[in-house]
Amino acid sequence: MELTHQLELFPDCSVILLLFNHLKNAAALRKKAMEGSIEGALINPTMIVDPFQILVAANKAVHLHKIGKMKTRTLYAEIIFSLSPNNNISDAFKKFGISDSDTAVLIVLVVDREKTPNLEDITSQVEGQQVSLDELPQLTDTAKVKKMYKVTPQEEKIGTLLDSIVCRISTKDVL
Amino acid sequence: GISAPVVYFVDYATNSIYLEDIVGSTTVQDHINSVQQSGNDISSLLVLAEKMGELLARMHDEDLIHGDLTTSNILLRPPTEKLDLVLIDFGLSFISGLPEDKGVDLYVLEKAFLSTHPDTETMFKALLKTYAATSKKSGPVIKRLDEVRLRGRK
C-alpha cells in the first residue's frame, strides 16, 4: 500500500510514502506536526504530481541533514522546505504542508534501512483511509502546481510537468 | 523550453551534479554516421538538420550560448526516428545576447560538422535555413557567422 524507496545516494536511508484520503482530523494532525510529536512530514498531496517529486526533495533534505547545512530545524521540515521553489520557509509550510481543512494527506517518513519501521504508530493517529500511491494523480491540483512552480507553456511542450518541478527543486539554491 | 537532461540533485559538498540518464539514446554523430554508412535515404538527415536548426534558434533566442556545439553533444531519444533531440554538456555555456557569441556558437558546430561528417554541406545549409526562419534575432547572427567564417580562413 505504502511506497518505500531506498535512496541510491544514501543506501542506509529509506523513504516511505503513505497516502490517506477522506481525512477527518487534519487540524489535530497539523497541531501534532507543529509540536513535533509526529514522526513524519505531513504534506498536502494536491501539490504533488508524482512520488519522484518527494524523493528528490527528500534526497536533498537528507544530504543537507548529513552535512549539517539544513535551512530548517528538522529533517521533516527540510523536506517540506525543499519542495518549495522559493526560499521562504513559512510560505513553504503554508503551501506544501497540511492545512486544517485538508481532506487528504501524504505522510513521508525517512527511516534507517536496518530498522523495520512501525507504521502503526503513524497510521493509528490518522483518521482517514489509507490508499495506494497510485491514487495520487487523482488528488493533484495541476493548475495550482503549475502556478506555484511558475511552469510556462513553453516548458510543457518540451518536457513533463514533473521534469520542470524536479529541476526547480534541485537547482533552487543555485539561481 | 529547451530539451536537456533533468537536473536531479546538486551536491555542493563534492561539487557534483546528478543528471537524468537518457536511456538508449544515440548521439547525432553516431546517427549521421550510421545513416550514411547504410546508404539509406539521406532526406531524413535533412529533416534532422531542420530540427537542429529549430532547437538552436530557440536556445539562442533565450540568449543561451552552448559553447561546445558538436554532433556528439546532441542526443536523440529513442526511438531515433522521432528525431526527439536533447542537448547535453553545458560545461562551457554562458548567457549572452551578442550576435558575435551566437555566430561563433554556430561556427563551432559548422566546423565540427564538416570535419566529422563528409558531404554534409547540404545538411548544414538546411540547418541554417531553419535557424534563420525560427529565430527572431537571426539576421545579425548569420551576418556575424559569415564574418567569423572569413576570419577563420587562413
Interface residues (C-beta under 8 A of the other chain):
Chain A: L9 V56 N59 K60 H63 I67 T152 Q154 E155 K157 I158 G159 D163 V166 C167 S170 T171 D173 V174
Chain B: G1 I2 S3 V6 V7 Y8 F9 V10 D11 Y12 A13 Y18
